[in-house]
């Protein structure tokens, strides 16, 4: 499993079209999701989330961060069913 540094993932979130990036909020958010989803390839899932919603997740949800958490939870559940 690739463990990208927080700054790499934060840079991706900042560049994501439509993502409401806030350096303070997203640093805490990333720390939290790393803790809650240690077995998930975060950058890969965030990229998949972005492109699944045509690169504009802000058009699909009122709040992108909770939607991203739900995506990661679904990925964890899917992964656990495989193994």
C-alpha positions in Angstrom: 0.0 0.0 0.0 1.3 3.4 -0.9 1.3 5.9 1.9 1.5 9.4 0.4 2.4 12.2 2.7 -0.3 14.5 3.9 1.0 17.4 1.9 0.7 15.4 -1.4 -2.9 14.6 -0.7 -3.7 18.1 0.5 -2.2 19.5 -2.7 -4.5 17.2 -4.7 -7.6 18.3 -2.7 -6.6 22.0 -3.3 -6.4 21.4 -7.0 -9.6 19.4 -7.2 -12.2 21.4 -9.2 -15.1 22.4 -7.0 -13.6 21.2 -3.7 -14.0 23.8 -1.0 -10.3 23.6 0.1 -9.4 25.2 3.4 -5.9 24.5 4.7 -6.8 24.3 8.3 -10.0 22.3 8.0 -8.5 19.9 5.4 -5.4 19.2 7.4 -7.6 18.1 10.3 -9.9 16.3 8.0 -7.0 14.4 6.4 -5.7 13.4 9.9 -9.1 12.2 10.8 -9.7 10.1 7.7 -6.2 8.6 7.9 -7.0 7.5 11.4 -10.5 6.2 10.5 -9.4 4.5 7.3 -5.9 3.2 7.8 -6.3 0.3 5.3 -7.5 2.5 2.4 -5.3 4.0 -0.4 -6.5 7.5 0.3 -5.1 9.3 -2.7 -6.4 6.6 -5.1 -9.9 6.7 -3.5 -9.9 10.5 -3.6 -9.0 10.5 -7.3 -11.7 7.9 -8.0 -14.2 9.9 -6.1 -13.3 13.0 -8.1 -13.6 11.3 -11.5 -16.7 9.3 -10.6 -18.5 12.6 -10.2 -17.1 14.0 -13.5 -14.4 15.9 -11.7 -17.0 18.2 -10.0 -18.2 16.6 -6.8 -19.4 20.0 -5.6 -22.2 19.8 -8.1 -23.4 16.5 -6.6 -23.4 17.2 -2.9 -24.2 20.0 -0.5 -21.1 19.1 1.4 -18.2 17.3 -0.2 -16.3 16.3 2.9 -19.1 14.1 4.3 -19.7 12.6 0.9 -16.0 11.8 0.6 -16.1 10.1 4.1 -19.1 8.0 2.9 -17.1 7.1 -0.2 -14.2 5.9 1.9 -16.5 4.0 4.2 -18.0 2.2 1.2 -14.5 1.4 -0.1 -13.5 0.0 3.3 -16.7 -2.2 3.3 -16.1 -3.4 -0.2 -12.5 -4.2 0.6 -13.4 -6.1 3.7 -15.9 -8.2 1.7 -13.1 -9.3 -0.7 -10.8 -10.6 2.1 
